Amino acid sequence: MILQKIGIFVAAMLFATVSVADTLDMQENHPTKYVVQKGDTLWDISGKFLKKPWYWPKIWNVNPQINDPHWIYPGDVLTLVWIDGKPYLQKAVSAQKTKPVPTIDAKAIKTFLKHDQVLPFDDLERAKIPYVLGENDAKKLIAETSDIYIRGALAKGVQYAVYHKGPLLKDETGRKLGYQAIFKGAVVAGDGNGTVTKALLVKNVEEIMPGDYVLPFNNDEGFNLYFVPKPAQVETTVLALGNQDYNFAGRNDTVVLGKGNKDGVSVGDVFAVSKSGKGVVGHAAEETDYYEFSTRGKRFGADKNYRLPDDVVGQVMVYKTYDNVSLAIVLTAKKTVGVGYKAGKPE
């Protein structure tokens, strides 16, 4: 009983800074008690209680008998309580422990993570990244099960990923951040002399070309899926989509954001993604038209007073950061997400 009272007191102190503007909007049909199920994610559980799941830290009560209060396991019982008029969740400790509930579904990002790479902008040559020289039939497009040659030393018997240098990624100021790498296939390294390595092409996603880069596969074992959602504190843009075969991204797709850990972005940051409002021209009803379609556009100009409000189309959450860019998963989407869309604080 004493420990329980201490826990309630600590929780009340931790969350005493919640302002009126940060009022926790509860779902109309929120449960008062929930048993965690296998296959649940922290985001989904938070969404059962909160309209804004990124406010999870404000509702999660600190139980002193739990080593890590953010870890929730299948079978745990979550109970909604009210302290000084504010909602908090408490957890009854379950007897059996398996793996804790991840924040997001690992299956949605695992394949992408294995193939994900961002090539540095200005030091590809200095970094001495191995690259494809070609094969002895002199084909520009190299197909599966071919012997190819790699410039650089590779470890014999090890499988490597082959990437094509994709679009140059720039932030909203035009700063060059790196190249998005496009996964092309896999090779197994054979004999080499320290300068050139013979390799067997064992898998094609697309045809491989001379000049494509060869890098180790990402090792996503132990990748941290146990992080806490929180509102982002910076603004940026969507630089690219994880799947370049499509023009737009939907729920559970990956997008590349134009800021990284050097800019204060961290894993768990939730961004609201907005589509810019369209420009409208004309000074009278009969003249009004969209700027992009109007012949009067050059005469009137797309004055800011004639720009429609931005539309919030969904939320994304960062699950991996680089120095200058971040990878985020689309968690909610009223509409599809496209390149150039704004990403900002989820208010």
RATAGI-V696944 format. One record per residue. N is the residue number from 0. PSI is psi in degrees with one decimal (* if undefined). BURIAL is I if it has 16 or more other C-alpha atoms within 10 Angstrom, else O. D_LAST is the distance of its C-alpha to the last C-alpha in whole Angstrom. Layout:
BEGIN
n={N | N}
psi={PSI | PSI}
burial={BURIAL | BURIAL}
d_last={D_LAST | D_LAST}
END
This chain:
BEGIN
n={0 | 1 | 2 | 3 | 4 | 5 | 6 | 7 | 8 | 9 | 10 | 11 | 12 | 13 | 14 | 15 | 16 | 17 | 18 | 19 | 20 | 21 | 22 | 23 | 24 | 25 | 26 | 27 | 28 | 29 | 30 | 31 | 32 | 33 | 34 | 35 | 36 | 37 | 38 | 39 | 40 | 41 | 42 | 43 | 44 | 45 | 46 | 47 | 48 | 49 | 50 | 51 | 52 | 53 | 54 | 55 | 56 | 57 | 58 | 59 | 60 | 61 | 62 | 63 | 64 | 65 | 66 | 67 | 68 | 69 | 70 | 71 | 72 | 73 | 74 | 75 | 76 | 77 | 78 | 79 | 80 | 81 | 82 | 83 | 84 | 85 | 86 | 87 | 88 | 89 | 90 | 91 | 92 | 93 | 94 | 95 | 96 | 97 | 98 | 99 | 100 | 101 | 102 | 103 | 104 | 105 | 106 | 107 | 108 | 109 | 110 | 111 | 112 | 113 | 114 | 115 | 116 | 117 | 118 | 119 | 120 | 121 | 122 | 123 | 124 | 125 | 126 | 127 | 128 | 129 | 130 | 131 | 132 | 133 | 134 | 135 | 136 | 137 | 138 | 139 | 140 | 141 | 142 | 143 | 144 | 145 | 146 | 147 | 148 | 149 | 150 | 151 | 152 | 153 | 154 | 155 | 156 | 157 | 158 | 159 | 160 | 161 | 162 | 163 | 164 | 165 | 166 | 167 | 168 | 169 | 170 | 171 | 172 | 173 | 174 | 175 | 176 | 177 | 178 | 179 | 180 | 181 | 182 | 183 | 184 | 185 | 186 | 187 | 188 | 189 | 190 | 191 | 192 | 193 | 194 | 195 | 196 | 197 | 198 | 199 | 200 | 201 | 202 | 203 | 204 | 205 | 206 | 207 | 208 | 209 | 210 | 211 | 212 | 213 | 214 | 215 | 216 | 217 | 218 | 219 | 220 | 221 | 222 | 223 | 224 | 225 | 226 | 227 | 228 | 229 | 230 | 231 | 232 | 233 | 234 | 235 | 236 | 237 | 238 | 239 | 240 | 241 | 242 | 243 | 244 | 245 | 246 | 247 | 248 | 249 | 250 | 251 | 252 | 253 | 254 | 255 | 256 | 257 | 258 | 259 | 260 | 261 | 262 | 263 | 264 | 265 | 266 | 267 | 268 | 269 | 270 | 271 | 272 | 273 | 274 | 275 | 276 | 277 | 278 | 279 | 280 | 281 | 282 | 283 | 284 | 285 | 286 | 287 | 288 | 289 | 290 | 291 | 292 | 293 | 294 | 295 | 296 | 297 | 298 | 299 | 300 | 301 | 302 | 303 | 304 | 305 | 306 | 307 | 308 | 309 | 310 | 311 | 312 | 313 | 314 | 315 | 316 | 317 | 318 | 319 | 320 | 321 | 322 | 323 | 324 | 325 | 326 | 327 | 328 | 329 | 330 | 331 | 332 | 333 | 334 | 335 | 336 | 337 | 338 | 339 | 340 | 341 | 342 | 343 | 344 | 345 | 346}
psi={-43.4 | -44.7 | -40.8 | -43.1 | -39.2 | -43.4 | -42.7 | -40.7 | -45.2 | -44.2 | -42.3 | -39.7 | -40.2 | -35.4 | 15.7 | -16.3 | 0.9 | 121.9 | 173.2 | -37.4 | -22.0 | 21.0 | 131.9 | 112.6 | 113.9 | 148.2 | 142.1 | -36.5 | 31.4 | 145.3 | 159.4 | -17.9 | 137.7 | 132.4 | 120.3 | 132.0 | 154.1 | 132.8 | -10.5 | 155.3 | 158.1 | -38.2 | -44.6 | -41.4 | -45.3 | -37.8 | -18.4 | -25.9 | -38.2 | 142.6 | -25.1 | 89.1 | -19.2 | -6.3 | 20.1 | -45.0 | -24.3 | -19.1 | -16.9 | 116.4 | 147.1 | 112.3 | 118.6 | -19.9 | 1.4 | 127.1 | -46.8 | 103.8 | -12.1 | -13.3 | 127.4 | 138.8 | 151.0 | 134.1 | -20.0 | 145.2 | 118.9 | 130.3 | 130.8 | 124.4 | 163.3 | 127.7 | 118.0 | 39.7 | 4.3 | 143.6 | 140.7 | 152.3 | 133.6 | 152.6 | 130.7 | 130.4 | 124.0 | 153.7 | -40.4 | 138.1 | 131.0 | -128.0 | 142.5 | 160.8 | 126.6 | 162.3 | -39.5 | 164.8 | 117.8 | -34.1 | -28.1 | -23.2 | -9.2 | -48.1 | -42.8 | -41.6 | -38.8 | -32.4 | -5.3 | 133.1 | 146.4 | 119.1 | 137.4 | 150.1 | -50.8 | 5.8 | 35.7 | -41.2 | -44.3 | -29.5 | -12.9 | 45.9 | 126.9 | 148.6 | 161.0 | 127.9 | -40.7 | -163.8 | 166.3 | -2.3 | 1.6 | 40.3 | 136.4 | -34.9 | 117.7 | 130.8 | 177.1 | 154.1 | 32.4 | 150.7 | 124.8 | 167.8 | 138.1 | 131.8 | 111.4 | 163.7 | 129.2 | 156.1 | 123.3 | 134.1 | -5.8 | 141.2 | 136.0 | 156.6 | 146.0 | 131.1 | 142.4 | 140.9 | 114.0 | -155.2 | 146.5 | 127.7 | 126.2 | 145.4 | -175.6 | -17.0 | -3.1 | 1.1 | 132.1 | 122.5 | -27.5 | 179.4 | 134.8 | 129.1 | 132.6 | 117.5 | 128.2 | -31.5 | -166.1 | 144.1 | 155.4 | 124.1 | 140.7 | -140.7 | 152.0 | 167.6 | 15.2 | -20.8 | -42.7 | 136.5 | 131.8 | 138.8 | 154.3 | 122.7 | 114.6 | -12.8 | 136.1 | 130.2 | -41.9 | 165.9 | 142.2 | 143.1 | 154.2 | 136.6 | -13.0 | 145.9 | 150.3 | 121.8 | 156.8 | 149.7 | 145.7 | 139.0 | 102.6 | 12.0 | 130.8 | 9.5 | 135.1 | 107.0 | 5.1 | 74.6 | 169.6 | 127.7 | 143.9 | 153.2 | 137.0 | 153.2 | 2.8 | 170.4 | 144.9 | -161.9 | 163.3 | 113.9 | -35.5 | 166.3 | 147.2 | -38.9 | 105.1 | -1.1 | -9.9 | 155.7 | -15.4 | 157.3 | 148.9 | -166.0 | 135.9 | 2.8 | 159.9 | 140.9 | 156.0 | 123.8 | 152.7 | 17.9 | 152.3 | -156.7 | -24.7 | -20.1 | 4.5 | 8.5 | 136.9 | 163.6 | 134.7 | -13.5 | 131.3 | 127.6 | 142.5 | 131.3 | 129.0 | 143.6 | 130.3 | 140.7 | 146.5 | 147.0 | 139.0 | 137.9 | 165.0 | 141.3 | 5.4 | 162.8 | -41.6 | -20.7 | -9.8 | 132.0 | 164.4 | 139.2 | -42.5 | -20.2 | -12.4 | 137.1 | -14.9 | -0.9 | -45.0 | -29.9 | -42.8 | -34.2 | 157.4 | 71.5 | 145.4 | -24.6 | -13.2 | 19.9 | 128.9 | 155.0 | 151.6 | 149.3 | 123.8 | 119.7 | -12.7 | -173.6 | 144.7 | 153.2 | 132.6 | 131.3 | -6.6 | 139.4 | 146.3 | -174.8 | -45.8 | -8.0 | 165.9 | 153.7 | 134.0 | 148.6 | 137.3 | 116.6 | -37.1 | 145.4 | 107.4 | -33.2 | 171.5 | 158.5 | 135.0 | 166.8 | 137.7 | -8.9 | 148.8 | 146.4 | 119.0 | -168.4 | 138.0 | 40.6 | *}
burial={O | O | O | O | O | O | I | I | O | I | I | I | O | O | I | O | O | O | O | O | O | O | O | I | O | O | O | O | O | O | O | O | O | I | O | I | O | O | O | I | I | I | I | O | I | I | I | I | I | I | O | I | I | I | I | I | I | I | I | I | I | I | I | O | O | O | O | O | O | I | I | I | I | I | I | I | I | I | O | I | O | O | O | O | O | O | I | I | I | I | I | O | I | O | O | O | O | O | O | I | I | I | I | I | I | O | O | O | I | O | O | I | I | I | I | I | I | I | I | I | O | O | O | O | O | O | O | O | O | I | I | I | I | I | I | O | O | O | O | O | O | I | I | I | O | I | I | I | I | I | I | I | I | I | O | O | O | O | I | I | I | I | I | I | I | O | O | I | I | I | I | O | O | O | O | I | I | I | I | I | I | I | I | I | I | I | I | I | I | I | O | I | O | O | O | I | I | I | I | I | I | O | I | I | O | I | O | I | I | I | I | I | I | I | I | O | I | O | O | O | O | O | O | O | I | I | I | I | I | I | I | I | O | O | I | I | I | I | I | I | I | I | O | O | O | O | O | I | I | I | I | I | I | I | I | I | I | I | I | I | O | O | O | O | I | I | I | I | I | I | I | I | I | I | I | O | O | O | I | I | I | I | O | O | O | O | O | O | I | I | I | O | O | I | O | I | I | O | O | O | O | I | O | O | O | I | I | O | O | O | I | I | I | I | I | I | I | I | I | I | I | O | O | I | I | I | I | I | I | I | I | I | I | O | I | I | I | I | I | I | I | I | I | I | I | I | O}
d_last={38 | 38 | 36 | 34 | 33 | 33 | 30 | 28 | 29 | 27 | 24 | 24 | 24 | 22 | 19 | 20 | 18 | 15 | 14 | 14 | 10 | 10 | 12 | 12 | 12 | 15 | 17 | 19 | 22 | 21 | 24 | 26 | 28 | 27 | 30 | 28 | 30 | 31 | 29 | 25 | 23 | 20 | 17 | 19 | 20 | 17 | 16 | 19 | 18 | 14 | 12 | 9 | 12 | 10 | 11 | 15 | 16 | 15 | 17 | 20 | 23 | 25 | 29 | 32 | 34 | 31 | 32 | 28 | 26 | 23 | 26 | 27 | 30 | 31 | 33 | 31 | 30 | 27 | 27 | 24 | 25 | 24 | 25 | 25 | 22 | 20 | 20 | 21 | 23 | 26 | 28 | 32 | 34 | 35 | 39 | 38 | 36 | 35 | 33 | 29 | 26 | 25 | 21 | 21 | 24 | 27 | 29 | 26 | 26 | 29 | 31 | 29 | 29 | 33 | 33 | 30 | 31 | 30 | 33 | 33 | 33 | 36 | 38 | 39 | 43 | 43 | 41 | 44 | 42 | 45 | 45 | 47 | 50 | 51 | 54 | 58 | 58 | 56 | 53 | 50 | 48 | 49 | 49 | 49 | 52 | 53 | 54 | 52 | 52 | 50 | 50 | 49 | 50 | 49 | 50 | 52 | 51 | 47 | 45 | 43 | 40 | 40 | 38 | 38 | 36 | 33 | 31 | 30 | 27 | 26 | 22 | 21 | 24 | 26 | 27 | 29 | 27 | 30 | 31 | 30 | 32 | 34 | 36 | 39 | 41 | 43 | 46 | 48 | 50 | 54 | 56 | 56 | 58 | 55 | 54 | 54 | 53 | 54 | 51 | 51 | 49 | 48 | 45 | 43 | 40 | 41 | 44 | 44 | 45 | 47 | 45 | 42 | 41 | 42 | 40 | 40 | 37 | 34 | 35 | 32 | 34 | 32 | 29 | 26 | 25 | 24 | 21 | 18 | 14 | 12 | 8 | 10 | 11 | 12 | 12 | 15 | 16 | 18 | 21 | 23 | 23 | 25 | 28 | 29 | 31 | 28 | 26 | 23 | 21 | 21 | 20 | 21 | 22 | 22 | 20 | 21 | 18 | 19 | 19 | 21 | 22 | 23 | 20 | 18 | 17 | 18 | 19 | 16 | 13 | 10 | 9 | 7 | 11 | 11 | 15 | 16 | 17 | 21 | 24 | 26 | 29 | 32 | 33 | 34 | 33 | 36 | 35 | 31 | 30 | 28 | 29 | 29 | 32 | 33 | 37 | 36 | 33 | 35 | 36 | 33 | 31 | 27 | 26 | 22 | 23 | 24 | 21 | 19 | 15 | 13 | 13 | 10 | 13 | 12 | 11 | 13 | 14 | 17 | 20 | 22 | 22 | 25 | 25 | 24 | 22 | 20 | 21 | 18 | 18 | 17 | 16 | 14 | 15 | 16 | 18 | 19 | 18 | 20 | 21 | 19 | 16 | 13 | 11 | 8 | 6 | 4 | 0}
END
